[in-house]
Amino acid sequence: MGELTVKPTHRAGAKERRRRAEALRRHRADARVKSMAAAGEVAYLREQLRLAARLTARLATKSEIEELAQLVVDELHETFAFYLAAIQRLDEDGILRLVAGRGPLAEVMTEFLLTEQSVSDGVNGKVARSGHTALVADTRVDPDYIVRDPKTDPRSELAVPVLVDGSVWGVLNIEATDPGALAEADAVLVEAIATSFGLAVHRACLVADLESAFTTALAALTSTVEAKDDYTACHGEDVAVLAERIALRMSLTAAQARDVRYAAMLHDIGKVAVPSEILLKPGPLTDEEWVTMRSHAAIGGELVERIDAFAHLAPAVRASHERWDGDGYPDGLTGEAIPLAARIIAACDTYDAIVTDRPYRAARSPAEACEELRRVAGTQLDVGVVEAVVAELAGE
């Protein structure tokens, strides 16, 4: 195909030609391809309308750009069995980079690292430069098409610009094996999808900006604790980073994992109410001092609950010092009655405390910390969370 390579004059090698020929044979044998070829014009139009409506609805449910792009190409390929459906992002260095691709040719592109293309070259480059759709009926006679292997190159192509806030963000590209396989009706469909995708990307960028402001606000809140306890501030950030990784490993969504990170950043915020002489005491605390120290979990939950933007994090903040066996605080919750976010924070909090120097003891090694986590799993900590932490730290 050659459309997604930074070396447009470089022809495919023998191994790539074999893989391309195999992909082409597999595509032609696909029952869905034969079914779409046999579908009448009205049936094809109905399928296009269904896809457009379905995609518009589904795009509204996601906020990660990679997820949005993958959703678009997956739907296009699953519905119409295109040889290639791909989305490229135009970066500041003038390179179009593959964000998501589906179809037999996409697999070859990934295998042979054909994932970048100069904006100066090819049909997609022309579309990115001009901001106008290109419908190529026969790639063999199109002067802009980048030839990679004449025997297996797609014969028709449709490239549509993706606009975000009025500027070209990238290109949505469809390719088919036969000349004339893509028509004006396909251009109308793909342009509509590109518009919906562009709006979704714009929304995702706005959400990212809001999340940045949100994180800044969290940092401002936690700085009040930093003024009293340098350890707590650094510790909170380290716990937050690890907690988000564990949440993702445990199959939470990206949005849920971010909430775990935010709650971890705030889990010690209640220490603002703990006197400095207790907070910074170099030796063991008395029973009365422990009562005061432990009050910070409930106080932190109450503080967070009072802020509308953070209120949904309050249960995790309040429960971040609960124990699996019920001997934690402030509410003595047990097992799965403890919010999962709080269980994740508790395990990461324990690990980070062990590997960090404290006024009353030296830090222990990561291996020793993991062994300690295993020892208290099932009593202090959730076994499943501990397994995830140990596996993440081991790079498994």
C-alpha positions as CSV (number, residue, x, y, z in Angstrom):
1,M,0.0,0.0,0.0
2,G,2.7,2.5,0.9
3,E,0.4,5.3,2.0
4,L,1.7,5.3,5.6
5,T,5.5,5.4,5.2
6,V,8.0,8.3,5.5
7,K,10.0,6.8,2.5
8,P,7.5,7.0,-0.4
9,T,10.1,5.8,-3.0
10,H,11.0,2.7,-1.0
11,R,9.3,-0.4,-2.5
12,A,8.3,-3.4,-0.4
13,G,10.8,-6.1,0.2
14,A,10.2,-9.8,-0.5
15,K,8.9,-10.6,2.9
16,E,6.5,-7.7,3.0
17,R,5.3,-8.6,-0.5
18,R,4.5,-12.1,0.6
19,R,2.6,-10.8,3.7
20,R,0.7,-8.3,1.5
21,A,-0.3,-11.0,-0.9
22,E,-1.4,-13.2,1.9
23,A,-3.5,-10.3,3.4
24,L,-5.1,-9.7,0.0
25,R,-6.0,-13.4,-0.4
26,R,-7.5,-13.5,3.1
27,H,-9.5,-10.3,2.4
28,R,-11.0,-11.6,-0.8
29,A,-12.0,-14.8,0.9
30,D,-13.8,-13.0,3.7
31,A,-17.5,-13.8,3.6
32,R,-18.3,-10.2,4.7
33,V,-16.5,-8.8,1.7
34,K,-18.6,-11.0,-0.6
35,S,-21.8,-10.1,1.2
36,M,-21.1,-6.3,0.9
37,A,-20.4,-6.7,-2.8
38,A,-23.7,-8.5,-3.3
39,A,-25.7,-6.0,-1.3
40,G,-28.0,-3.7,-3.2
41,E,-27.6,0.1,-3.2
42,V,-30.5,0.6,-0.9
43,A,-29.3,-2.0,1.6
44,Y,-25.8,-0.4,1.5
45,L,-27.3,3.0,2.2
46,R,-29.3,1.8,5.1
47,E,-26.1,0.2,6.6
48,Q,-24.3,3.5,6.2
49,L,-27.1,5.4,8.0
50,R,-27.1,2.9,10.8
51,L,-23.3,3.1,11.2
52,A,-23.4,6.9,11.2
53,A,-26.0,7.0,14.0
54,R,-24.3,4.2,16.0
55,L,-20.9,5.9,15.9
56,T,-22.3,9.3,16.8
57,A,-23.8,7.8,19.9
58,R,-20.8,5.7,20.9
59,L,-18.3,8.5,20.4
60,A,-20.1,10.5,23.0
61,T,-19.3,7.9,25.6
62,K,-15.5,8.1,25.3
63,S,-12.9,10.7,26.1
64,E,-9.5,9.2,25.2
65,I,-8.4,10.1,21.7
66,E,-6.9,6.7,21.0
67,E,-10.1,5.0,22.1
68,L,-12.1,7.3,19.9
69,A,-10.0,6.6,16.9
70,Q,-10.0,2.8,17.4
71,L,-13.8,2.9,17.8
72,V,-14.1,4.6,14.4
73,V,-11.9,2.2,12.4
74,D,-13.3,-0.8,14.2
75,E,-16.9,0.1,13.3
76,L,-15.9,0.9,9.7
77,H,-14.1,-2.4,9.2
78,E,-16.7,-4.5,11.0
79,T,-19.6,-3.0,9.0
80,F,-18.1,-2.7,5.5
81,A,-15.1,-5.0,5.6
82,F,-12.8,-2.4,4.2
83,Y,-9.3,-3.6,3.2
84,L,-8.0,-0.7,5.4
85,A,-9.6,1.8,7.7
86,A,-7.1,4.1,9.4
87,I,-6.8,7.4,11.2
88,Q,-3.6,9.5,11.2
89,R,-2.8,12.4,13.4
90,L,-0.9,15.4,11.9
91,D,1.9,16.3,14.4
92,E,3.8,19.5,14.7
93,D,6.8,18.1,12.9
94,G,4.8,17.7,9.7
95,I,4.5,13.9,10.1
96,L,1.2,12.0,9.8
97,R,1.3,9.2,12.4
98,L,-1.0,6.3,12.6
99,V,-3.3,6.5,15.7
100,A,-5.6,3.5,14.9
101,G,-6.0,1.0,12.0
102,R,-8.2,-2.0,11.1
103,G,-8.3,-4.4,8.2
104,P,-5.8,-6.9,6.7
105,L,-3.6,-4.1,5.4
106,A,-3.4,-2.5,8.8
107,E,-1.9,-5.7,10.2
108,V,0.8,-5.6,7.5
109,M,1.5,-1.9,8.2
110,T,2.0,-2.5,11.9
111,E,4.2,-5.5,11.3
112,F,6.5,-3.6,8.9
113,L,6.3,-0.3,10.9
114,L,4.6,1.6,8.0
115,T,3.0,4.0,10.5
116,E,4.5,7.4,9.5
117,Q,4.2,9.6,6.5
118,S,5.5,13.1,5.6
119,V,2.7,15.6,5.1
120,S,4.4,16.5,1.8
121,D,3.8,13.0,0.3
122,G,0.9,10.9,-0.8
123,V,-2.8,11.2,-1.0
124,N,-3.2,11.6,2.7
125,G,-0.5,14.3,2.8
126,K,-2.4,16.2,0.1
127,V,-5.6,16.0,2.1
128,A,-3.8,17.2,5.3
129,R,-2.3,20.1,3.4
130,S,-5.5,21.2,1.6
131,G,-8.2,20.3,4.1
132,H,-10.2,18.7,1.2
133,T,-11.5,15.2,0.7
134,A,-9.7,13.0,-2.0
135,L,-11.6,10.2,-3.7
136,V,-9.2,8.1,-5.8
137,A,-11.0,5.8,-8.2
138,D,-7.8,4.1,-9.4
139,T,-4.6,4.4,-7.5
140,R,-2.5,3.3,-10.5
141,V,-3.2,6.5,-12.3
142,D,-3.3,8.9,-9.4
143,P,-0.1,11.0,-9.3
144,D,-0.1,11.4,-5.5
145,Y,-0.5,7.8,-4.6
146,I,2.6,6.2,-3.1
147,V,3.3,2.9,-4.9
148,R,4.7,0.2,-2.6
149,D,3.8,-3.0,-4.5
150,P,1.8,-2.7,-7.7
151,K,0.6,-6.3,-7.5
152,T,-1.0,-5.9,-4.0
153,D,-1.5,-2.2,-3.6
154,P,-5.2,-1.1,-3.0
155,R,-6.8,0.1,-6.2
156,S,-9.1,2.8,-4.7
157,E,-8.8,5.2,-1.8
158,L,-10.8,7.7,0.1
159,A,-9.1,10.2,2.4
160,V,-11.0,12.8,4.5
161,P,-9.6,15.5,6.7
162,V,-10.4,15.5,10.3
163,L,-10.9,19.1,11.6
164,V,-10.6,20.0,15.2
165,D,-11.6,23.6,16.2
166,G,-11.2,24.7,12.5
167,S,-7.7,23.2,11.9
168,V,-6.7,20.0,10.3
169,W,-6.0,17.5,13.1
170,G,-5.4,14.5,10.8
171,V,-6.8,12.2,8.1
172,L,-9.4,9.4,8.1
173,N,-8.4,7.0,5.3
174,I,-10.3,4.1,3.7
175,E,-8.8,1.8,1.0
176,A,-10.4,-1.0,-1.1
177,T,-8.8,-3.7,-3.3
178,D,-10.7,-2.9,-6.5
179,P,-10.8,0.2,-8.7
180,G,-14.0,2.2,-8.4
181,A,-15.0,0.4,-5.2
182,L,-15.4,3.6,-3.3
183,A,-18.0,6.1,-4.5
184,E,-19.4,9.6,-3.6
185,A,-21.8,7.9,-1.1
186,D,-18.9,6.6,0.8
187,A,-17.3,10.0,0.8
188,V,-20.5,11.5,2.3
189,L,-20.5,8.8,5.0
190,V,-16.8,9.1,5.9
191,E,-17.0,12.9,5.9
192,A,-19.9,12.7,8.4
193,I,-17.9,10.3,10.6
194,A,-14.8,12.5,10.4
195,T,-16.9,15.4,11.6
196,S,-18.3,13.5,14.5
197,F,-14.8,12.2,15.3
198,G,-13.3,15.7,15.1
199,L,-16.0,17.0,17.5
200,A,-15.2,14.1,19.9
201,V,-11.5,14.9,19.8
202,H,-12.2,18.5,20.5
203,R,-14.3,17.5,23.5
204,A,-11.6,15.2,24.7
205,C,-9.0,18.0,24.5
206,L,-11.3,20.3,26.6
207,V,-11.8,17.5,29.1
208,A,-8.0,17.1,29.3
209,D,-7.7,20.9,30.0
210,L,-10.3,20.6,32.8
211,E,-8.5,17.6,34.3
212,S,-5.3,19.7,34.2
213,A,-7.0,22.4,36.1
214,F,-8.5,19.8,38.5
215,T,-5.0,18.4,39.2
216,T,-3.7,21.9,39.8
217,A,-6.5,22.4,42.4
218,L,-5.6,19.1,44.0
219,A,-1.9,20.2,44.2
220,A,-3.0,23.4,45.9
221,L,-5.0,21.5,48.5
222,T,-2.2,19.0,49.2
223,S,0.3,21.9,49.6
224,T,-1.4,22.8,52.8
225,V,-0.3,19.4,54.2
226,E,3.2,19.9,52.7
227,A,3.6,23.0,54.8
228,K,3.3,20.7,57.9
229,D,4.9,17.5,56.7
230,D,7.2,17.2,53.7
231,Y,7.1,13.4,53.9
232,T,3.3,13.3,53.4
233,A,3.3,15.6,50.4
234,C,6.0,13.5,48.5
235,H,4.5,10.3,49.7
236,G,1.0,11.3,48.5
237,E,2.3,11.9,44.9
238,D,4.2,8.6,44.8
239,V,1.2,6.7,46.1
240,A,-1.1,8.4,43.6
241,V,1.1,7.5,40.6
242,L,1.3,3.8,41.7
243,A,-2.4,3.7,42.6
244,E,-3.4,4.7,39.1
245,R,-1.2,2.0,37.6
246,I,-2.7,-0.6,39.8
247,A,-6.2,0.5,39.0
248,L,-5.5,0.2,35.3
249,R,-4.0,-3.3,35.9
250,M,-7.1,-4.3,37.7
251,S,-9.2,-3.4,34.6
252,L,-10.7,-0.2,35.8
253,T,-11.4,2.3,33.1
254,A,-9.1,5.2,32.4
255,A,-11.6,7.6,34.0
256,Q,-11.9,5.4,37.1
257,A,-8.2,5.0,37.4
258,R,-7.8,8.8,37.3
259,D,-10.3,9.1,40.2
260,V,-8.2,6.6,42.1
261,R,-5.1,8.8,41.5
262,Y,-7.0,11.9,42.6
263,A,-8.3,10.2,45.8
264,A,-4.7,9.0,46.5
265,M,-3.4,12.6,46.2
266,L,-6.0,13.6,48.8
267,H,-5.9,10.6,51.1
268,D,-3.9,12.4,53.8
269,I,-5.4,15.8,53.4
270,G,-7.1,15.5,56.8
271,K,-3.6,15.8,58.4
272,V,-4.0,19.5,58.3
273,A,-6.1,19.1,61.4
274,V,-3.4,17.1,63.2
275,P,-1.1,19.1,65.5
276,S,2.5,19.3,64.2
277,E,4.0,18.0,67.4
278,I,2.1,14.7,66.8
279,L,2.5,14.7,63.0
280,L,6.3,15.2,63.2
281,K,7.0,13.2,66.4
282,P,10.2,11.2,65.8
283,G,9.2,8.3,68.1
284,P,6.1,6.1,68.7
285,L,2.8,7.8,69.4
286,T,0.9,7.4,72.7
287,D,-2.6,6.0,72.6
288,E,-4.1,9.5,72.9
289,E,-1.9,10.7,70.0
290,W,-3.0,7.8,67.9
291,V,-6.6,8.7,68.4
292,T,-5.8,12.3,67.1
293,M,-3.7,11.0,64.2
294,R,-6.4,8.5,63.1
295,S,-9.0,11.3,63.1
296,H,-7.4,12.6,59.9
297,A,-9.1,10.0,57.7
298,A,-12.6,11.1,58.7
299,I,-11.7,14.7,58.6
300,G,-10.2,14.3,55.1
301,G,-13.4,12.7,53.9
302,E,-15.4,15.5,55.3
303,L,-13.2,18.2,53.8
304,V,-13.3,16.6,50.3
305,E,-17.1,16.0,50.5
306,R,-17.6,19.8,50.9
307,I,-16.0,20.5,47.6
308,D,-18.5,19.8,44.7
309,A,-15.8,18.9,42.2
310,F,-14.1,16.4,44.6
311,A,-17.2,15.1,46.5
312,H,-17.3,11.8,44.6
313,L,-13.8,11.1,45.9
314,A,-14.8,11.4,49.6
315,P,-15.7,7.7,50.2
316,A,-12.3,6.6,49.0
317,V,-10.5,9.3,51.0
318,R,-12.4,8.4,54.1
319,A,-11.8,4.7,53.8
320,S,-8.2,4.7,52.7
321,H,-7.0,3.6,56.2
322,E,-9.6,0.8,56.6
323,R,-8.3,-2.8,56.9
324,W,-9.6,-5.9,55.1
325,D,-10.2,-7.6,58.5
326,G,-12.2,-4.7,59.9
327,D,-9.5,-3.4,62.3
328,G,-8.9,-0.2,60.4
329,Y,-10.4,3.3,60.8
330,P,-12.5,5.4,61.0
331,D,-15.5,3.1,60.4
332,G,-14.2,-0.4,60.8
333,L,-15.3,-1.5,57.4
334,T,-14.4,-5.1,56.3
335,G,-13.6,-6.8,53.0
336,E,-15.4,-5.6,49.9
337,A,-17.4,-3.1,51.9
338,I,-14.3,-1.0,51.6
339,P,-14.4,0.9,48.3
340,L,-12.0,-0.7,45.7
341,A,-10.3,2.7,45.3
342,A,-9.6,2.8,49.0
343,R,-8.2,-0.8,49.0
344,I,-5.9,0.1,46.2
345,I,-4.7,3.3,48.0
346,A,-4.2,1.4,51.2
347,A,-1.9,-1.2,49.5
348,C,0.1,1.5,47.6
349,D,0.3,3.6,50.8
350,T,1.7,0.7,52.7
351,Y,4.3,-0.1,50.1
352,D,5.5,3.4,49.8
353,A,5.7,3.9,53.5
354,I,7.9,0.8,53.8
355,V,10.4,1.9,51.1
356,T,10.6,5.5,52.4
357,D,12.8,6.8,55.2
358,R,10.9,7.9,58.2
359,P,12.1,9.9,61.3
360,Y,11.9,6.7,63.4
361,R,13.3,4.1,60.9
362,A,15.2,3.7,57.7
363,A,13.6,2.7,54.4
364,R,13.5,-1.0,53.5
365,S,14.1,-2.5,50.0
366,P,11.3,-2.9,47.4
367,A,11.7,-6.7,47.7
368,E,11.3,-6.5,51.5
369,A,8.2,-4.2,51.0
370,C,6.6,-6.7,48.6
371,E,7.2,-9.5,51.1
372,E,5.6,-7.5,53.8
373,L,2.6,-6.8,51.6
374,R,2.2,-10.6,51.0
375,R,2.5,-11.2,54.8
376,V,-0.4,-8.8,55.6
377,A,-2.6,-9.8,52.6
378,G,-5.9,-11.1,53.7
379,T,-5.8,-9.3,57.1
380,Q,-4.7,-5.7,56.6
381,L,-4.9,-5.6,52.8
382,D,-7.0,-7.1,49.9
383,V,-5.2,-10.1,48.5
384,G,-6.2,-9.3,44.9
385,V,-4.9,-5.8,45.2
386,V,-1.6,-7.0,46.7
387,E,-1.2,-9.5,43.9
388,A,-1.7,-6.6,41.4
389,V,0.8,-4.4,43.2
390,V,3.5,-7.1,43.3
391,A,3.0,-8.0,39.7
392,E,3.1,-4.3,38.6
393,L,6.3,-3.6,40.5
394,A,7.8,-6.8,39.1
395,G,6.9,-5.6,35.6
396,E,4.9,-8.7,34.8
